[in-house]
């Protein structure tokens, strides 16, 4: 029969390393340990993704309507992507995506055609 000891600290199963410093940190509850546990608990909570999306939406609306609005909107003009030899992948800027969307509504051609 094989038995593996399991430690519970503050009602949570201890999954950390078995060296003395890590175990002591978990027992004493250092700031890093508490932040890590809080982040993991939040990530495991089902509504956490929706709450983060709501917070990001509110922050973006506030930034757009603040004195930093022009700088914040200029972030949408940055082209993102990478290139490997002749092969490249990238996201179009907001202006390019908007023009593709308008063209796709006005013409029967697919939006991905140049």
Backbone as XML, in Angstrom:
<?xml version="1.0"?>
<chain id="A" units="angstrom">
  <residue number="1" name="UNK">
    <atom name="N" x="0.846" y="-1.163" z="0.000"/>
    <atom name="CA" x="0.000" y="0.000" z="0.000"/>
    <atom name="C" x="0.899" y="1.236" z="0.000"/>
  </residue>
  <residue number="2" name="UNK">
    <atom name="N" x="0.591" y="2.165" z="-0.915"/>
    <atom name="CA" x="1.330" y="3.418" z="-0.990"/>
    <atom name="C" x="0.452" y="4.551" z="-0.487"/>
  </residue>
  <residue number="3" name="UNK">
    <atom name="N" x="0.995" y="5.338" z="0.387"/>
    <atom name="CA" x="0.249" y="6.460" z="0.955"/>
    <atom name="C" x="1.043" y="7.729" z="0.708"/>
  </residue>
  <residue number="4" name="UNK">
    <atom name="N" x="0.379" y="8.733" z="0.189"/>
    <atom name="CA" x="1.015" y="10.021" z="-0.042"/>
    <atom name="C" x="0.431" y="11.027" z="0.941"/>
  </residue>
  <residue number="5" name="UNK">
    <atom name="N" x="1.263" y="11.647" z="1.742"/>
    <atom name="CA" x="0.726" y="12.624" z="2.691"/>
    <atom name="C" x="0.190" y="13.860" z="1.971"/>
  </residue>
  <residue number="6" name="UNK">
    <atom name="N" x="-0.885" y="14.391" z="2.489"/>
    <atom name="CA" x="-1.508" y="15.584" z="1.927"/>
    <atom name="C" x="-1.649" y="16.608" z="3.037"/>
  </residue>
  <residue number="7" name="UNK">
    <atom name="N" x="-1.231" y="17.829" z="2.748"/>
    <atom name="CA" x="-1.307" y="18.903" z="3.729"/>
    <atom name="C" x="-2.392" y="19.876" z="3.319"/>
  </residue>
  <residue number="8" name="UNK">
    <atom name="N" x="-3.182" y="20.310" z="4.291"/>
    <atom name="CA" x="-4.176" y="21.355" z="4.089"/>
    <atom name="C" x="-3.802" y="22.526" z="4.970"/>
  </residue>
  <residue number="9" name="UNK">
    <atom name="N" x="-3.650" y="23.689" z="4.349"/>
    <atom name="CA" x="-3.296" y="24.900" z="5.077"/>
    <atom name="C" x="-4.395" y="25.917" z="4.833"/>
  </residue>
  <residue number="10" name="UNK">
    <atom name="N" x="-5.019" y="26.377" z="5.910"/>
    <atom name="CA" x="-6.129" y="27.326" z="5.846"/>
    <atom name="C" x="-7.258" y="26.813" z="4.958"/>
  </residue>
  <residue number="11" name="UNK">
    <atom name="N" x="-7.545" y="25.526" z="5.055"/>
    <atom name="CA" x="-8.651" y="24.943" z="4.307"/>
    <atom name="C" x="-8.352" y="24.660" z="2.841"/>
  </residue>
  <residue number="12" name="UNK">
    <atom name="N" x="-7.104" y="24.838" z="2.408"/>
    <atom name="CA" x="-6.720" y="24.582" z="1.014"/>
    <atom name="C" x="-5.661" y="23.508" z="0.970"/>
  </residue>
  <residue number="13" name="UNK">
    <atom name="N" x="-5.769" y="22.660" z="-0.048"/>
    <atom name="CA" x="-4.760" y="21.624" z="-0.237"/>
    <atom name="C" x="-3.456" y="22.280" z="-0.658"/>
  </residue>
  <residue number="14" name="UNK">
    <atom name="N" x="-2.378" y="21.966" z="0.036"/>
    <atom name="CA" x="-1.074" y="22.540" z="-0.277"/>
    <atom name="C" x="-0.482" y="21.804" z="-1.467"/>
  </residue>
  <residue number="15" name="UNK">
    <atom name="N" x="-0.249" y="22.547" z="-2.563"/>
    <atom name="CA" x="0.285" y="21.964" z="-3.786"/>
    <atom name="C" x="1.685" y="22.460" z="-4.104"/>
  </residue>
  <residue number="16" name="UNK">
    <atom name="N" x="2.288" y="23.157" z="-3.163"/>
    <atom name="CA" x="3.603" y="23.736" z="-3.400"/>
    <atom name="C" x="4.727" y="22.739" z="-3.216"/>
  </residue>
  <residue number="17" name="UNK">
    <atom name="N" x="5.940" y="23.253" z="-3.275"/>
    <atom name="CA" x="7.130" y="22.435" z="-3.091"/>
    <atom name="C" x="7.236" y="21.980" z="-1.635"/>
  </residue>
  <residue number="18" name="UNK">
    <atom name="N" x="7.977" y="20.903" z="-1.425"/>
    <atom name="CA" x="8.107" y="20.337" z="-0.094"/>
    <atom name="C" x="9.401" y="20.759" z="0.583"/>
  </residue>
  <residue number="19" name="UNK">
    <atom name="N" x="9.962" y="21.885" z="0.201"/>
    <atom name="CA" x="11.142" y="22.359" z="0.921"/>
    <atom name="C" x="10.693" y="23.275" z="2.056"/>
  </residue>
  <residue number="20" name="UNK">
    <atom name="N" x="11.575" y="23.511" z="2.982"/>
    <atom name="CA" x="11.192" y="24.213" z="4.219"/>
    <atom name="C" x="10.791" y="25.667" z="3.969"/>
  </residue>
  <residue number="21" name="UNK">
    <atom name="N" x="11.452" y="26.357" z="3.033"/>
    <atom name="CA" x="11.120" y="27.768" z="2.833"/>
    <atom name="C" x="9.740" y="27.943" z="2.192"/>
  </residue>
  <residue number="22" name="UNK">
    <atom name="N" x="9.414" y="27.116" z="1.204"/>
    <atom name="CA" x="8.092" y="27.214" z="0.571"/>
    <atom name="C" x="6.985" y="26.832" z="1.547"/>
  </residue>
  <residue number="23" name="UNK">
    <atom name="N" x="7.244" y="25.795" z="2.331"/>
    <atom name="CA" x="6.262" y="25.348" z="3.304"/>
    <atom name="C" x="6.051" y="26.404" z="4.392"/>
  </residue>
  <residue number="24" name="UNK">
    <atom name="N" x="7.123" y="27.039" z="4.821"/>
    <atom name="CA" x="7.020" y="28.107" z="5.814"/>
    <atom name="C" x="6.248" y="29.302" z="5.252"/>
  </residue>
  <residue number="25" name="UNK">
    <atom name="N" x="6.516" y="29.664" z="3.992"/>
    <atom name="CA" x="5.779" y="30.761" z="3.365"/>
    <atom name="C" x="4.286" y="30.466" z="3.306"/>
  </residue>
  <residue number="26" name="UNK">
    <atom name="N" x="3.926" y="29.224" z="3.002"/>
    <atom name="CA" x="2.518" y="28.861" z="2.949"/>
    <atom name="C" x="1.890" y="28.909" z="4.339"/>
  </residue>
  <residue number="27" name="UNK">
    <atom name="N" x="2.628" y="28.483" z="5.351"/>
    <atom name="CA" x="2.097" y="28.513" z="6.709"/>
    <atom name="C" x="1.939" y="29.935" z="7.234"/>
  </residue>
  <residue number="28" name="UNK">
    <atom name="N" x="2.925" y="30.781" z="6.972"/>
    <atom name="CA" x="2.885" y="32.150" z="7.489"/>
    <atom name="C" x="2.029" y="33.066" z="6.631"/>
  </residue>
  <residue number="29" name="UNK">
    <atom name="N" x="1.788" y="32.687" z="5.390"/>
    <atom name="CA" x="0.936" y="33.493" z="4.523"/>
    <atom name="C" x="1.609" y="34.780" z="4.091"/>
  </residue>
  <residue number="30" name="UNK">
    <atom name="N" x="2.735" y="34.687" z="3.414"/>
    <atom name="CA" x="3.400" y="35.886" z="2.917"/>
    <atom name="C" x="2.519" y="36.584" z="1.888"/>
  </residue>
  <residue number="31" name="UNK">
    <atom name="N" x="2.868" y="37.807" z="1.560"/>
    <atom name="CA" x="2.065" y="38.584" z="0.627"/>
    <atom name="C" x="1.981" y="37.899" z="-0.731"/>
  </residue>
  <residue number="32" name="UNK">
    <atom name="N" x="3.091" y="37.382" z="-1.219"/>
    <atom name="CA" x="3.081" y="36.703" z="-2.513"/>
    <atom name="C" x="2.181" y="35.482" z="-2.510"/>
  </residue>
  <residue number="33" name="UNK">
    <atom name="N" x="2.205" y="34.729" z="-1.429"/>
    <atom name="CA" x="1.357" y="33.543" z="-1.313"/>
    <atom name="C" x="-0.117" y="33.927" z="-1.289"/>
  </residue>
  <residue number="34" name="UNK">
    <atom name="N" x="-0.449" y="34.982" z="-0.560"/>
    <atom name="CA" x="-1.854" y="35.414" z="-0.480"/>
    <atom name="C" x="-2.350" y="35.956" z="-1.807"/>
  </residue>
  <residue number="35" name="UNK">
    <atom name="N" x="-1.498" y="36.708" z="-2.523"/>
    <atom name="CA" x="-1.888" y="37.232" z="-3.837"/>
    <atom name="C" x="-2.087" y="36.083" z="-4.817"/>
  </residue>
  <residue number="36" name="UNK">
    <atom name="N" x="-1.186" y="35.109" z="-4.786"/>
    <atom name="CA" x="-1.303" y="33.948" z="-5.669"/>
    <atom name="C" x="-2.595" y="33.182" z="-5.401"/>
  </residue>
  <residue number="37" name="UNK">
    <atom name="N" x="-2.903" y="32.941" z="-4.143"/>
    <atom name="CA" x="-4.123" y="32.210" z="-3.794"/>
    <atom name="C" x="-5.369" y="32.984" z="-4.197"/>
  </residue>
  <residue number="38" name="UNK">
    <atom name="N" x="-5.356" y="34.303" z="-4.001"/>
    <atom name="CA" x="-6.510" y="35.109" z="-4.390"/>
    <atom name="C" x="-6.709" y="35.103" z="-5.911"/>
  </residue>
  <residue number="39" name="UNK">
    <atom name="N" x="-5.597" y="35.183" z="-6.661"/>
    <atom name="CA" x="-5.697" y="35.152" z="-8.120"/>
    <atom name="C" x="-6.204" y="33.800" z="-8.609"/>
  </residue>
  <residue number="40" name="UNK">
    <atom name="N" x="-5.724" y="32.725" z="-8.024"/>
    <atom name="CA" x="-6.194" y="31.402" z="-8.424"/>
    <atom name="C" x="-7.658" y="31.190" z="-8.066"/>
  </residue>
  <residue number="41" name="UNK">
    <atom name="N" x="-8.071" y="31.666" z="-6.899"/>
    <atom name="CA" x="-9.484" y="31.561" z="-6.526"/>
    <atom name="C" x="-10.362" y="32.360" z="-7.483"/>
  </residue>
  <residue number="42" name="UNK">
    <atom name="N" x="-9.918" y="33.547" z="-7.872"/>
    <atom name="CA" x="-10.690" y="34.362" z="-8.808"/>
    <atom name="C" x="-10.765" y="33.702" z="-10.177"/>
  </residue>
  <residue number="43" name="UNK">
    <atom name="N" x="-9.664" y="33.110" z="-10.631"/>
    <atom name="CA" x="-9.658" y="32.457" z="-11.945"/>
    <atom name="C" x="-10.547" y="31.213" z="-11.955"/>
  </residue>
  <residue number="44" name="UNK">
    <atom name="N" x="-10.651" y="30.534" z="-10.846"/>
    <atom name="CA" x="-11.509" y="29.343" z="-10.773"/>
    <atom name="C" x="-12.991" y="29.703" z="-10.672"/>
  </residue>
  <residue number="45" name="UNK">
    <atom name="N" x="-13.305" y="30.913" z="-10.274"/>
    <atom name="CA" x="-14.683" y="31.352" z="-10.096"/>
    <atom name="C" x="-15.299" y="31.573" z="-11.472"/>
  </residue>
  <residue number="46" name="UNK">
    <atom name="N" x="-16.443" y="31.005" z="-11.741"/>
    <atom name="CA" x="-17.037" y="31.008" z="-13.080"/>
    <atom name="C" x="-17.297" y="32.412" z="-13.641"/>
  </residue>
  <residue number="47" name="UNK">
    <atom name="N" x="-17.872" y="33.349" z="-12.898"/>
    <atom name="CA" x="-18.160" y="34.666" z="-13.483"/>
    <atom name="C" x="-16.952" y="35.584" z="-13.646"/>
  </residue>
  <residue number="48" name="UNK">
    <atom name="N" x="-15.741" y="35.104" z="-13.348"/>
    <atom name="CA" x="-14.577" y="35.989" z="-13.387"/>
    <atom name="C" x="-14.307" y="36.545" z="-14.785"/>
  </residue>
  <residue number="49" name="UNK">
    <atom name="N" x="-14.506" y="35.765" z="-15.837"/>
    <atom name="CA" x="-14.257" y="36.254" z="-17.200"/>
    <atom name="C" x="-15.218" y="37.379" z="-17.559"/>
  </residue>
  <residue number="50" name="UNK">
    <atom name="N" x="-16.468" y="37.240" z="-17.194"/>
    <atom name="CA" x="-17.448" y="38.285" z="-17.474"/>
    <atom name="C" x="-17.159" y="39.566" z="-16.713"/>
  </residue>
  <residue number="51" name="UNK">
    <atom name="N" x="-16.718" y="39.426" z="-15.481"/>
    <atom name="CA" x="-16.387" y="40.609" z="-14.681"/>
    <atom name="C" x="-15.182" y="41.328" z="-15.272"/>
  </residue>
  <residue number="52" name="UNK">
    <atom name="N" x="-14.157" y="40.581" z="-15.700"/>
    <atom name="CA" x="-12.995" y="41.217" z="-16.324"/>
    <atom name="C" x="-13.368" y="41.911" z="-17.625"/>
  </residue>
  <residue number="53" name="UNK">
    <atom name="N" x="-14.257" y="41.307" z="-18.412"/>
    <atom name="CA" x="-14.715" y="41.930" z="-19.647"/>
    <atom name="C" x="-15.488" y="43.208" z="-19.359"/>
  </residue>
  <residue number="54" name="UNK">
    <atom name="N" x="-16.332" y="43.200" z="-18.352"/>
    <atom name="CA" x="-17.083" y="44.397" z="-17.974"/>
    <atom name="C" x="-16.150" y="45.505" z="-17.497"/>
  </residue>
  <residue number="55" name="UNK">
    <atom name="N" x="-15.156" y="45.156" z="-16.693"/>
    <atom name="CA" x="-14.191" y="46.150" z="-16.216"/>
    <atom name="C" x="-13.394" y="46.737" z="-17.372"/>
  </residue>
  <residue number="56" name="UNK">
    <atom name="N" x="-12.955" y="45.884" z="-18.304"/>
    <atom name="CA" x="-12.198" y="46.372" z="-19.464"/>
    <atom name="C" x="-13.048" y="47.299" z="-20.326"/>
  </residue>
  <residue number="57" name="UNK">
    <atom name="N" x="-14.322" y="46.987" z="-20.478"/>
    <atom name="CA" x="-15.223" y="47.849" z="-21.258"/>
    <atom name="C" x="-15.396" y="49.208" z="-20.593"/>
  </residue>
  <residue number="58" name="UNK">
    <atom name="N" x="-15.605" y="49.207" z="-19.295"/>
    <atom name="CA" x="-15.783" y="50.472" z="-18.565"/>
    <atom name="C" x="-14.515" y="51.312" z="-18.632"/>
  </residue>
  <residue number="59" name="UNK">
    <atom name="N" x="-13.357" y="50.674" z="-18.458"/>
    <atom name="CA" x="-12.084" y="51.409" z="-18.528"/>
    <atom name="C" x="-11.877" y="51.996" z="-19.916"/>
  </residue>
  <residue number="60" name="UNK">
    <atom name="N" x="-12.192" y="51.238" z="-20.974"/>
    <atom name="CA" x="-12.000" y="51.759" z="-22.330"/>
    <atom name="C" x="-12.946" y="52.912" z="-22.634"/>
  </residue>
  <residue number="61" name="UNK">
    <atom name="N" x="-14.178" y="52.850" z="-22.152"/>
    <atom name="CA" x="-15.110" y="53.973" z="-22.359"/>
    <atom name="C" x="-14.624" y="55.208" z="-21.607"/>
  </residue>
  <residue number="62" name="UNK">
    <atom name="N" x="-14.163" y="55.016" z="-20.379"/>
    <atom name="CA" x="-13.657" y="56.150" z="-19.603"/>
    <atom name="C" x="-12.411" y="56.756" z="-20.241"/>
  </residue>
  <residue number="63" name="UNK">
    <atom name="N" x="-11.499" y="55.922" z="-20.728"/>
    <atom name="CA" x="-10.292" y="56.436" z="-21.382"/>
    <atom name="C" x="-10.622" y="57.166" z="-22.680"/>
  </residue>
  <residue number="64" name="UNK">
    <atom name="N" x="-11.554" y="56.638" z="-23.444"/>
    <atom name="CA" x="-11.925" y="57.278" z="-24.711"/>
    <atom name="C" x="-12.532" y="58.648" z="-24.476"/>
  </residue>
  <residue number="65" name="UNK">
    <atom name="N" x="-13.293" y="58.804" z="-23.420"/>
    <atom name="CA" x="-13.962" y="60.071" z="-23.142"/>
    <atom name="C" x="-13.171" y="60.988" z="-22.217"/>
  </residue>
  <residue number="66" name="UNK">
    <atom name="N" x="-11.939" y="60.631" z="-21.921"/>
    <atom name="CA" x="-11.114" y="61.470" z="-21.048"/>
    <atom name="C" x="-10.170" y="62.329" z="-21.888"/>
  </residue>
  <residue number="67" name="UNK">
    <atom name="N" x="-9.280" y="63.018" z="-21.209"/>
    <atom name="CA" x="-8.285" y="63.841" z="-21.899"/>
    <atom name="C" x="-7.286" y="62.962" z="-22.664"/>
  </residue>
  <residue number="68" name="UNK">
    <atom name="N" x="-7.184" y="61.698" z="-22.298"/>
    <atom name="CA" x="-6.282" y="60.769" z="-22.979"/>
    <atom name="C" x="-6.952" y="60.074" z="-24.161"/>
  </residue>
  <residue number="69" name="UNK">
    <atom name="N" x="-8.118" y="60.532" z="-24.557"/>
    <atom name="CA" x="-8.895" y="59.873" z="-25.607"/>
    <atom name="C" x="-8.170" y="59.748" z="-26.931"/>
  </residue>
  <residue number="70" name="UNK">
    <atom name="N" x="-7.491" y="60.806" z="-27.364"/>
    <atom name="CA" x="-6.801" y="60.760" z="-28.658"/>
    <atom name="C" x="-5.661" y="59.745" z="-28.639"/>
  </residue>
  <residue number="71" name="UNK">
    <atom name="N" x="-4.897" y="59.711" z="-27.549"/>
    <atom name="CA" x="-3.803" y="58.741" z="-27.448"/>
    <atom name="C" x="-4.340" y="57.323" z="-27.369"/>
  </residue>
  <residue number="72" name="UNK">
    <atom name="N" x="-5.442" y="57.143" z="-26.636"/>
    <atom name="CA" x="-6.030" y="55.814" z="-26.515"/>
    <atom name="C" x="-6.565" y="55.321" z="-27.859"/>
  </residue>
  <residue number="73" name="UNK">
    <atom name="N" x="-7.208" y="56.201" z="-28.611"/>
    <atom name="CA" x="-7.731" y="55.803" z="-29.919"/>
    <atom name="C" x="-6.615" y="55.559" z="-30.922"/>
  </residue>
  <residue number="74" name="UNK">
    <atom name="N" x="-5.465" y="56.194" z="-30.741"/>
    <atom name="CA" x="-4.345" y="55.945" z="-31.653"/>
    <atom name="C" x="-3.791" y="54.530" z="-31.493"/>
  </residue>
  <residue number="75" name="UNK">
    <atom name="N" x="-4.068" y="53.876" z="-30.369"/>
    <atom name="CA" x="-3.653" y="52.488" z="-30.194"/>
    <atom name="C" x="-4.297" y="51.577" z="-31.234"/>
  </residue>
  <residue number="76" name="UNK">
    <atom name="N" x="-5.489" y="51.944" z="-31.706"/>
    <atom name="CA" x="-6.194" y="51.127" z="-32.691"/>
    <atom name="C" x="-5.562" y="51.213" z="-34.073"/>
  </residue>
  <residue number="77" name="UNK">
    <atom name="N" x="-4.651" y="52.140" z="-34.293"/>
    <atom name="CA" x="-3.986" y="52.288" z="-35.584"/>
    <atom name="C" x="-2.705" y="51.455" z="-35.673"/>
  </residue>
  <residue number="78" name="UNK">
    <atom name="N" x="-2.285" y="50.867" z="-34.577"/>
    <atom name="CA" x="-1.070" y="50.064" z="-34.558"/>
    <atom name="C" x="-1.347" y="48.735" z="-35.252"/>
  </residue>
  <residue number="79" name="UNK">
    <atom name="N" x="-0.466" y="48.379" z="-36.186"/>
    <atom name="CA" x="-0.616" y="47.108" z="-36.874"/>
    <atom name="C" x="0.181" y="46.037" z="-36.136"/>
  </residue>
  <residue number="80" name="UNK">
    <atom name="N" x="-0.475" y="44.935" z="-35.842"/>
    <atom name="CA" x="0.151" y="43.843" z="-35.121"/>
    <atom name="C" x="0.354" y="42.657" z="-36.050"/>
  </residue>
  <residue number="81" name="UNK">
    <atom name="N" x="1.444" y="41.944" z="-35.877"/>
    <atom name="CA" x="1.697" y="40.753" z="-36.675"/>
    <atom name="C" x="3.141" y="40.333" z="-36.559"/>
  </residue>
  <residue number="82" name="UNK">
    <atom name="N" x="3.507" y="39.317" z="-37.320"/>
    <atom name="CA" x="4.889" y="38.883" z="-37.371"/>
    <atom name="C" x="5.206" y="38.338" z="-38.754"/>
  </residue>
  <residue number="83" name="UNK">
    <atom name="N" x="6.472" y="38.301" z="-39.070"/>
    <atom name="CA" x="6.932" y="37.883" z="-40.395"/>
    <atom name="C" x="8.040" y="36.857" z="-40.223"/>
  </residue>
  <residue number="84" name="UNK">
    <atom name="N" x="7.979" y="35.809" z="-41.033"/>
    <atom name="CA" x="8.982" y="34.770" z="-41.038"/>
    <atom name="C" x="9.348" y="34.500" z="-42.488"/>
  </residue>
  <residue number="85" name="UNK">
    <atom name="N" x="10.441" y="35.109" z="-42.953"/>
    <atom name="CA" x="10.828" y="35.000" z="-44.362"/>
    <atom name="C" x="9.810" y="35.708" z="-45.244"/>
  </residue>
  <residue number="86" name="UNK">
    <atom name="N" x="9.253" y="34.987" z="-46.197"/>
    <atom name="CA" x="8.226" y="35.555" z="-47.069"/>
    <atom name="C" x="6.829" y="35.403" z="-46.496"/>
  </residue>
  <residue number="87" name="UNK">
    <atom name="N" x="6.690" y="34.685" z="-45.437"/>
    <atom name="CA" x="5.391" y="34.409" z="-44.840"/>
    <atom name="C" x="5.121" y="35.405" z="-43.718"/>
  </residue>
  <residue number="88" name="UNK">
    <atom name="N" x="3.928" y="35.980" z="-43.698"/>
    <atom name="CA" x="3.591" y="36.926" z="-42.636"/>
    <atom name="C" x="2.136" y="36.772" z="-42.242"/>
  </residue>
  <residue number="89" name="UNK">
    <atom name="N" x="1.878" y="37.086" z="-40.993"/>
    <atom name="CA" x="0.532" y="37.078" z="-40.438"/>
    <atom name="C" x="0.376" y="38.380" z="-39.685"/>
  </residue>
  <residue number="90" name="UNK">
    <atom name="N" x="-0.739" y="39.048" z="-39.889"/>
    <atom name="CA" x="-0.947" y="40.300" z="-39.186"/>
    <atom name="C" x="-2.415" y="40.652" z="-39.092"/>
  </residue>
  <residue number="91" name="UNK">
    <atom name="N" x="-2.698" y="41.514" z="-38.152"/>
    <atom name="CA" x="-4.041" y="42.044" z="-37.988"/>
    <atom name="C" x="-4.099" y="43.417" z="-38.641"/>
  </residue>
  <residue number="92" name="UNK">
    <atom name="N" x="-5.164" y="43.700" z="-39.377"/>
    <atom name="CA" x="-5.248" y="45.014" z="-40.002"/>
    <atom name="C" x="-5.540" y="46.092" z="-38.966"/>
  </residue>
  <residue number="93" name="UNK">
    <atom name="N" x="-5.196" y="47.314" z="-39.303"/>
    <atom name="CA" x="-5.529" y="48.421" z="-38.417"/>
    <atom name="C" x="-7.037" y="48.633" z="-38.450"/>
  </residue>
  <residue number="94" name="UNK">
    <atom name="N" x="-7.532" y="49.443" z="-37.543"/>
    <atom name="CA" x="-8.966" y="49.694" z="-37.457"/>
    <atom name="C" x="-9.487" y="50.332" z="-38.742"/>
  </residue>
  <residue number="95" name="UNK">
    <atom name="N" x="-8.718" y="51.258" z="-39.345"/>
    <atom name="CA" x="-9.159" y="51.914" z="-40.575"/>
    <atom name="C" x="-9.287" y="50.895" z="-41.710"/>
  </residue>
  <residue number="96" name="UNK">
    <atom name="N" x="-8.328" y="49.985" z="-41.827"/>
    <atom name="CA" x="-8.369" y="48.959" z="-42.874"/>
    <atom name="C" x="-9.536" y="47.997" z="-42.641"/>
  </residue>
  <residue number="97" name="UNK">
    <atom name="N" x="-9.752" y="47.589" z="-41.402"/>
    <atom name="CA" x="-10.855" y="46.683" z="-41.099"/>
    <atom name="C" x="-12.199" y="47.343" z="-41.387"/>
  </residue>
  <residue number="98" name="UNK">
    <atom name="N" x="-12.322" y="48.630" z="-41.074"/>
    <atom name="CA" x="-13.564" y="49.354" z="-41.334"/>
    <atom name="C" x="-13.816" y="49.482" z="-42.826"/>
  </residue>
  <residue number="99" name="UNK">
    <atom name="N" x="-12.773" y="49.767" z="-43.613"/>
    <atom name="CA" x="-12.965" y="49.884" z="-45.060"/>
    <atom name="C" x="-13.324" y="48.534" z="-45.672"/>
  </residue>
  <residue number="100" name="UNK">
    <atom name="N" x="-12.739" y="47.451" z="-45.179"/>
    <atom name="CA" x="-13.107" y="46.120" z="-45.656"/>
    <atom name="C" x="-14.557" y="45.794" z="-45.322"/>
  </residue>
  <residue number="101" name="UNK">
    <atom name="N" x="-14.984" y="46.203" z="-44.147"/>
    <atom name="CA" x="-16.359" y="45.940" z="-43.730"/>
    <atom name="C" x="-17.335" y="46.735" z="-44.593"/>
  </residue>
  <residue number="102" name="UNK">
    <atom name="N" x="-17.029" y="47.996" z="-44.875"/>
    <atom name="CA" x="-17.905" y="48.813" z="-45.730"/>
    <atom name="C" x="-17.954" y="48.252" z="-47.135"/>
  </residue>
  <residue number="103" name="UNK">
    <atom name="N" x="-16.799" y="47.833" z="-47.661"/>
    <atom name="CA" x="-16.759" y="47.302" z="-49.011"/>
    <atom name="C" x="-17.537" y="45.997" z="-49.107"/>
  </residue>
  <residue number="104" name="UNK">
    <atom name="N" x="-17.484" y="45.182" z="-48.053"/>
    <atom name="CA" x="-18.201" y="43.913" z="-48.094"/>
    <atom name="C" x="-19.710" y="44.134" z="-48.084"/>
  </residue>
  <residue number="105" name="UNK">
    <atom name="N" x="-20.166" y="45.213" z="-47.487"/>
    <atom name="CA" x="-21.596" y="45.517" z="-47.496"/>
    <atom name="C" x="-22.053" y="46.059" z="-48.846"/>
  </residue>
  <residue number="106" name="UNK">
    <atom name="N" x="-21.152" y="46.784" z="-49.546"/>
    <atom name="CA" x="-21.559" y="47.448" z="-50.781"/>
    <atom name="C" x="-21.294" y="46.614" z="-52.032"/>
  </residue>
  <residue number="107" name="UNK">
    <atom name="N" x="-20.452" y="45.588" z="-51.953"/>
    <atom name="CA" x="-20.162" y="44.792" z="-53.136"/>
    <atom name="C" x="-20.368" y="43.316" z="-52.841"/>
  </residue>
  <residue number="108" name="UNK">
    <atom name="N" x="-20.646" y="42.521" z="-53.863"/>
    <atom name="CA" x="-20.847" y="41.099" z="-53.613"/>
    <atom name="C" x="-19.564" y="40.310" z="-53.407"/>
  </residue>
  <residue number="109" name="UNK">
    <atom name="N" x="-18.399" y="40.950" z="-53.564"/>
    <atom name="CA" x="-17.126" y="40.257" z="-53.374"/>
    <atom name="C" x="-16.876" y="39.993" z="-51.889"/>
  </residue>
  <residue number="110" name="UNK">
    <atom name="N" x="-16.237" y="38.887" z="-51.570"/>
    <atom name="CA" x="-15.897" y="38.638" z="-50.167"/>
    <atom name="C" x="-14.932" y="39.700" z="-49.650"/>
  </residue>
  <residue number="111" name="UNK">
    <atom name="N" x="-14.994" y="39.965" z="-48.335"/>
    <atom name="CA" x="-14.187" y="41.037" z="-47.737"/>
    <atom name="C" x="-12.696" y="40.734" z="-47.777"/>
  </residue>
  <residue number="112" name="UNK">
    <atom name="N" x="-12.295" y="39.460" z="-47.881"/>
    <atom name="CA" x="-10.876" y="39.127" z="-47.840"/>
    <atom name="C" x="-10.187" y="39.314" z="-49.181"/>
  </residue>
  <residue number="113" name="UNK">
    <atom name="N" x="-10.933" y="39.574" z="-50.266"/>
    <atom name="CA" x="-10.311" y="39.828" z="-51.562"/>
    <atom name="C" x="-9.764" y="41.251" z="-51.608"/>
  </residue>
  <residue number="114" name="UNK">
    <atom name="N" x="-8.591" y="41.445" z="-52.213"/>
    <atom name="CA" x="-8.008" y="42.806" z="-52.253"/>
    <atom name="C" x="-8.751" y="43.725" z="-53.204"/>
  </residue>
</chain>
